[in-house]
Amino acid sequence: MKKNCLTALFSTLLTLMTVVPSFAEGELVDRIVAIVNTDVIMLSELNEKMAPILAKIDAAGLPDEQREKTIYQYREDILNSMVSSLLVEQESEKLGVKVMEGEVDSYLERFKQSSHLTDEALRAQLEADGISMDLFRNQIHDTILFQKLKTTEVDSKIVITDKEVQDYYNEHIDQYEGKKSYHLRYILLPYPENATEEQKAAVEKTMGEIIAMFKAGESFPALIENASNEKIGGSGGDLGFFKAGDLTKDLSEKVKTMKPGDITEPMTVDLGLQIFWLEETEMGEGTSLEDVHQEIQDLLYNEEVKHKYEKWVSELEDNSYVKIIR
């Protein structure tokens, strides 16, 4: 709900926008780009946050039209983010949630340690990215503040029940049940280099004879033994165990319908013709609900936190006076 009591303030601010100090005649130094309740966001603040991104966009060498569109989109996203940040900061003042300077210092030290950076190295990296230390500290301040508010207003109000965990497990049972593995052997008959149609037909005839012998009762391992290493490659025709998802899409679909002892029809590959024999299958051990209960609970909790936080910020905006000035 927009606050009627801000009408006078808004009028004053609009007036002030046209009275901008200038160091050179005709040069716009600064102006208001957003009004958020009783606070404003200045163009200079937006430009400071845009500077690192603008440098990367310029370095990308985009065509003029694409460059302008990219800059516009980033500018909109960052300005909206700044509005949300200001709303959260205003709410923190109402709730008495504060971030002490020492907390920022501690966070900064932990960041340097985890990143294995000295103070000099960090400053050099920030400078290379076009970010001042003051801006970086402000970002840390906002991060801590958001976390405190999120903990107070969002996290503490979320409870994930055992039923929700059970429902998620059931809905995603394919992720947790045991996976079937397929033990495959193969025979590859390569085409001669720069093979003619007649040469390819001869290879197909030989493969047909091998399949006929298999169907007549010859064992596949024996057929492999009778084939030369050149025909089957260096693995002796034994591929070992594979899960369906680890195979090519075509072969995966075929093995899922096969029983141990079955062979595929000839499959054309870059080198020639290939057939696969399913020697055996094996079911892997699944993961019980007990084993993944905490993992699922954390997943659902984080998803709910994100949803609730976005809703909370949206409600702050709905109940505030926000005016974007382009």
Backbone torsions as a table, in degrees:
resi	resn	phi	psi	omega
1	MET	NA	123.8	179.7
2	LYS	-72.2	143.5	-174.5
3	LYS	-91.1	115.4	-179.2
4	ASN	-62.6	-27.9	-176.7
5	CYS	-67.0	-10.5	-179.1
6	LEU	-91.8	0.2	-176.0
7	THR	-57.9	-46.1	-179.0
8	ALA	-64.1	-42.4	179.5
9	LEU	-60.8	-44.5	-178.6
10	PHE	-59.6	-44.7	179.4
11	SER	-60.0	-42.3	179.5
12	THR	-62.6	-43.4	-178.6
13	LEU	-64.4	-39.7	178.5
14	LEU	-62.8	-36.1	177.6
15	THR	-66.5	-44.0	-179.2
16	LEU	-63.4	-29.8	-178.7
17	MET	-61.1	-28.5	-178.3
18	THR	-89.0	-6.9	-179.9
19	VAL	-112.8	74.1	-175.7
20	VAL	-105.9	126.7	179.9
21	PRO	-62.1	146.6	-178.5
22	SER	-138.1	139.8	178.0
23	PHE	-89.5	-13.2	177.4
24	ALA	-142.7	138.0	-175.6
25	GLU	-58.7	130.1	179.3
26	GLY	85.8	-4.5	-177.9
27	GLU	-95.3	123.9	178.3
28	LEU	-83.9	114.7	-177.3
29	VAL	-86.7	-43.3	-177.0
30	ASP	-160.7	160.1	175.3
31	ARG	-162.3	168.2	178.3
32	ILE	-82.9	133.3	177.5
33	VAL	-112.4	-13.9	177.1
34	ALA	-159.6	142.5	173.9
35	ILE	-114.4	125.9	-177.7
36	VAL	-126.6	99.7	-173.7
37	ASN	55.7	-118.5	-177.2
38	THR	-97.0	7.1	180.0
39	ASP	-112.8	163.1	178.1
40	VAL	-129.7	156.9	172.2
41	ILE	-114.5	127.3	-176.3
42	MET	-94.5	155.3	177.8
43	LEU	-57.7	-37.9	-179.5
44	SER	-62.6	-36.0	177.8
45	GLU	-67.6	-42.3	178.1
46	LEU	-64.3	-43.5	-179.5
47	ASN	-63.1	-35.8	179.2
48	GLU	-62.6	-41.5	179.1
49	LYS	-74.0	-27.4	-179.8
50	MET	-79.2	-22.7	-171.3
51	ALA	-53.7	-50.0	-179.4
52	PRO	-62.2	-38.7	-178.9
53	ILE	-70.3	-39.9	-179.9
54	LEU	-62.3	-38.2	178.9
55	ALA	-62.8	-40.6	-180.0
56	LYS	-70.3	-36.7	177.7
57	ILE	-64.3	-43.7	179.5
58	ASP	-64.0	-37.7	-179.9
59	ALA	-67.1	-25.0	-178.8
60	ALA	-73.6	-16.5	177.4
61	GLY	63.3	41.9	-178.4
62	LEU	-71.3	152.7	172.0
63	PRO	-59.2	152.5	-172.7
64	ASP	-52.7	-47.9	-177.2
65	GLU	-63.8	-44.4	179.2
66	GLN	-66.3	-38.1	178.5
67	ARG	-60.3	-45.7	-178.8
68	GLU	-64.5	-40.7	178.8
69	LYS	-64.5	-41.5	-179.8
70	THR	-65.0	-44.7	178.4
71	ILE	-61.6	-44.3	-179.4
72	TYR	-59.7	-45.6	-178.2
73	GLN	-64.8	-44.3	178.2
74	TYR	-63.2	-40.3	-179.8
75	ARG	-61.4	-43.4	178.6
76	GLU	-62.8	-45.2	-178.2
77	ASP	-63.5	-44.3	-177.9
78	ILE	-68.8	-41.1	178.9
79	LEU	-63.4	-42.6	176.7
80	ASN	-62.0	-38.9	177.7
81	SER	-65.4	-38.4	178.7
82	MET	-66.6	-37.3	176.7
83	VAL	-62.9	-46.6	179.4
84	SER	-61.4	-41.5	-180.0
85	SER	-62.4	-41.8	-179.5
86	LEU	-67.6	-38.2	176.8
87	LEU	-62.1	-42.9	179.2
88	VAL	-65.1	-40.0	179.2
89	GLU	-64.3	-41.1	178.3
90	GLN	-63.8	-40.6	179.3
91	GLU	-66.0	-35.8	179.5
92	SER	-64.0	-35.9	177.8
93	GLU	-65.3	-40.4	178.1
94	LYS	-62.4	-38.9	-176.1
95	LEU	-87.1	-5.1	179.8
96	GLY	74.4	23.0	178.2
97	VAL	-90.3	124.2	-176.2
98	LYS	-130.4	159.8	174.7
99	VAL	-119.6	121.0	-179.6
100	MET	-81.3	153.4	179.7
101	GLU	-58.8	-35.6	179.6
102	GLY	-64.0	-31.1	178.3
103	GLU	-67.3	-38.7	177.1
104	VAL	-64.8	-43.5	178.8
105	ASP	-59.8	-45.3	-179.0
106	SER	-63.8	-43.3	178.9
107	TYR	-61.9	-43.5	-179.0
108	LEU	-62.3	-41.5	178.9
109	GLU	-64.6	-42.6	178.2
110	ARG	-63.2	-38.1	179.5
111	PHE	-63.4	-44.8	-179.6
112	LYS	-64.0	-40.0	179.7
113	GLN	-65.7	-46.1	-178.1
114	SER	-68.3	-27.2	-179.8
115	SER	-93.4	-2.8	-179.5
116	HIS	57.1	47.8	-178.8
117	LEU	-120.5	137.0	169.2
118	THR	-78.8	168.7	179.0
119	ASP	-61.6	-40.0	179.8
120	GLU	-65.3	-41.5	-179.2
121	ALA	-66.5	-38.4	178.8
122	LEU	-64.3	-46.2	-179.4
123	ARG	-62.2	-38.4	179.1
124	ALA	-65.8	-39.2	179.7
125	GLN	-67.8	-41.8	177.8
126	LEU	-63.3	-41.4	-179.9
127	GLU	-63.6	-39.8	178.8
128	ALA	-64.0	-30.6	178.9
129	ASP	-88.6	-0.3	178.8
130	GLY	76.2	26.2	-177.6
131	ILE	-116.2	128.0	177.6
132	SER	-79.0	158.9	177.7
133	MET	-64.1	-36.2	178.8
134	ASP	-62.4	-43.1	178.7
135	LEU	-64.7	-39.7	179.8
136	PHE	-64.4	-41.6	178.0
137	ARG	-65.7	-37.2	176.3
138	ASN	-63.1	-37.8	177.7
139	GLN	-65.1	-39.8	176.9
140	ILE	-64.4	-43.8	177.7
141	HIS	-55.6	-47.0	-179.1
142	ASP	-64.8	-38.5	179.3
143	THR	-61.3	-46.3	179.4
144	ILE	-64.9	-43.3	-179.2
145	LEU	-61.7	-46.6	180.0
146	PHE	-60.1	-40.7	-178.9
147	GLN	-64.8	-41.1	179.1
148	LYS	-63.9	-46.7	-179.9
149	LEU	-66.0	-40.1	179.4
150	LYS	-62.3	-40.2	178.7
151	THR	-64.7	-41.4	-177.1
152	THR	-74.9	-46.8	-170.9
153	GLU	-95.3	-17.4	-174.6
154	VAL	-124.2	-64.0	-171.7
155	ASP	-54.2	-46.3	-173.6
156	SER	-67.8	-14.1	-176.9
157	LYS	-99.9	6.7	-177.3
158	ILE	-106.6	129.6	176.5
159	VAL	-129.4	125.2	176.8
160	ILE	-100.7	118.0	-176.4
161	THR	-84.1	161.5	176.6
162	ASP	-61.6	-33.0	179.3
163	LYS	-65.1	-39.9	178.8
164	GLU	-63.9	-38.9	177.9
165	VAL	-65.2	-45.2	179.8
166	GLN	-61.5	-43.8	-179.9
167	ASP	-61.8	-42.2	179.5
168	TYR	-63.9	-43.0	179.9
169	TYR	-60.2	-44.5	-179.0
170	ASN	-66.2	-39.5	-178.4
171	GLU	-71.0	-22.8	-178.4
172	HIS	-119.4	33.5	-174.9
173	ILE	-59.6	-28.9	-179.7
174	ASP	-62.7	-22.5	178.0
175	GLN	-79.4	-22.2	-171.7
176	TYR	-113.0	-19.2	179.2
177	GLU	-75.4	161.3	-179.8
178	GLY	-62.4	140.5	-179.9
179	LYS	-97.5	139.7	177.5
180	LYS	-80.4	135.5	175.3
181	SER	-110.9	148.2	-175.5
182	TYR	-120.3	124.3	177.9
183	HIS	-91.9	113.5	-173.3
184	LEU	-115.1	143.1	167.6
185	ARG	-123.2	159.0	-175.4
186	TYR	-146.6	161.1	168.6
187	ILE	-129.5	129.9	178.5
188	LEU	-116.6	125.0	173.7
189	LEU	-107.8	106.4	-175.3
190	PRO	-77.4	149.9	171.7
191	TYR	-79.1	146.9	171.3
192	PRO	-60.9	155.8	178.3
193	GLU	-61.2	135.0	-177.7
194	ASN	53.4	45.4	-174.3
195	ALA	-62.6	141.5	173.7
196	THR	-84.5	170.7	178.2
197	GLU	-61.7	-36.3	178.8
198	GLU	-65.2	-40.8	179.4
199	GLN	-66.7	-39.2	177.3
200	LYS	-64.7	-38.9	178.7
201	ALA	-63.5	-36.0	179.0
202	ALA	-66.1	-39.3	177.7
203	VAL	-64.7	-42.5	179.0
204	GLU	-62.4	-36.9	178.6
205	LYS	-65.3	-43.0	178.9
206	THR	-62.8	-42.2	178.7
207	MET	-63.3	-38.2	177.5
208	GLY	-62.3	-37.9	178.0
209	GLU	-66.0	-39.6	178.3
210	ILE	-63.2	-44.0	179.7
211	ILE	-64.2	-39.8	179.0
212	ALA	-62.3	-41.6	178.0
213	MET	-64.1	-38.6	178.3
214	PHE	-62.9	-45.3	-179.2
215	LYS	-68.1	-23.9	178.7
216	ALA	-81.7	-3.3	175.9
217	GLY	118.4	-5.0	178.9
218	GLU	-70.6	136.3	-179.4
219	SER	-74.7	148.3	-179.0
220	PHE	-64.1	-43.0	176.9
221	PRO	-57.6	-36.3	178.2
222	ALA	-67.2	-38.1	177.9
223	LEU	-64.5	-37.0	176.7
224	ILE	-63.6	-43.1	179.9
225	GLU	-59.5	-36.2	-177.9
226	ASN	-77.8	-16.1	178.7
227	ALA	-87.7	150.6	-179.9
228	SER	-77.4	159.2	177.8
229	ASN	-60.6	-29.5	179.2
230	GLU	-63.6	-32.0	-177.1
231	LYS	-80.8	-31.8	-174.4
232	ILE	-106.1	-5.8	-179.0
233	GLY	86.8	-175.7	-173.4
234	GLY	-86.7	0.2	-175.3
235	SER	-94.7	4.3	-177.9
236	GLY	68.9	18.4	177.7
237	GLY	77.7	2.3	-178.1
238	ASP	-106.0	113.7	-179.2
239	LEU	-89.3	-15.1	-176.7
240	GLY	81.1	-160.3	-176.0
241	PHE	-92.0	137.9	175.5
242	PHE	-135.8	144.7	166.6
243	LYS	-83.6	151.8	-176.0
244	ALA	-55.1	-39.0	-178.3
245	GLY	-67.6	-14.9	-180.0
246	ASP	-89.6	-7.8	-178.1
247	LEU	-96.2	168.6	173.9
248	THR	-63.0	156.5	-177.2
249	LYS	-57.2	-43.9	-178.4
250	ASP	-62.8	-48.1	-178.7
251	LEU	-69.9	-35.6	178.7
252	SER	-59.8	-45.5	179.9
253	GLU	-63.3	-34.1	-178.5
254	LYS	-71.8	-46.7	-174.2
255	VAL	-67.6	-26.9	179.7
256	LYS	-64.8	-23.3	-178.8
257	THR	-100.9	-1.0	-176.0
258	MET	-93.0	155.5	172.1
259	LYS	-109.2	153.5	176.3
260	PRO	-52.0	132.7	-177.4
261	GLY	101.7	-13.5	179.5
262	ASP	-82.1	156.5	172.1
263	ILE	-122.2	158.6	176.2
264	THR	-85.4	165.2	168.5
265	GLU	-73.6	163.9	179.3
266	PRO	-57.2	135.0	179.4
267	MET	-117.7	129.0	-179.9
268	THR	-80.2	127.3	175.9
269	VAL	-124.6	177.7	-177.1
270	ASP	-58.2	-36.6	-175.3
271	LEU	-83.6	-26.0	-177.0
272	GLY	165.5	-134.3	178.7
273	LEU	-111.7	143.0	-175.5
274	GLN	-139.8	141.5	171.4
275	ILE	-126.7	149.7	-179.7
276	PHE	-120.0	142.1	177.3
277	TRP	-117.8	127.1	177.9
278	LEU	-87.6	107.1	-176.7
279	GLU	-77.9	-44.6	-178.8
280	GLU	-163.6	163.7	174.4
281	THR	-122.0	160.4	-177.5
282	GLU	-147.2	131.9	178.3
283	MET	-92.5	126.0	177.2
284	GLY	-78.1	162.0	-179.5
285	GLU	-77.6	130.6	179.5
286	GLY	-78.5	177.2	178.6
287	THR	-110.7	125.2	-177.4
288	SER	-75.3	161.0	177.0
289	LEU	-59.9	-38.5	-179.7
290	GLU	-60.3	-38.4	-177.7
291	ASP	-69.8	-30.0	-175.1
292	VAL	-113.0	9.7	-176.7
293	HIS	-57.1	-49.1	-177.6
294	GLN	-66.8	-39.4	178.8
295	GLU	-60.6	-45.2	179.6
296	ILE	-68.5	-40.7	179.5
297	GLN	-60.4	-43.2	178.4
298	ASP	-64.1	-41.1	179.8
299	LEU	-61.6	-48.3	-179.7
300	LEU	-65.8	-37.9	179.3
301	TYR	-62.2	-47.1	-178.6
302	ASN	-65.6	-37.3	177.5
303	GLU	-65.0	-41.8	-179.4
304	GLU	-69.0	-37.5	177.0
305	VAL	-59.8	-47.1	179.9
306	LYS	-60.5	-45.4	-179.3
307	HIS	-64.0	-47.2	-178.0
308	LYS	-66.0	-38.8	-178.6
309	TYR	-65.5	-44.3	178.4
310	GLU	-61.9	-39.4	178.6
311	LYS	-66.6	-39.7	-180.0
312	TRP	-63.1	-45.7	178.9
313	VAL	-64.9	-38.9	178.6
314	SER	-62.3	-40.0	178.6
315	GLU	-67.5	-35.3	176.2
316	LEU	-60.2	-43.6	-179.3
317	GLU	-67.4	-39.6	-179.9
318	ASP	-62.7	-30.6	-176.5
319	ASN	-100.1	17.4	-177.8
320	SER	-127.0	166.6	173.1
321	TYR	-95.8	114.8	-179.7
322	VAL	-128.0	123.9	179.1
323	LYS	-131.1	115.5	175.7
324	ILE	-90.3	130.0	-178.0
325	ILE	-116.4	110.5	-176.5
326	ARG	-96.3	NA	NA
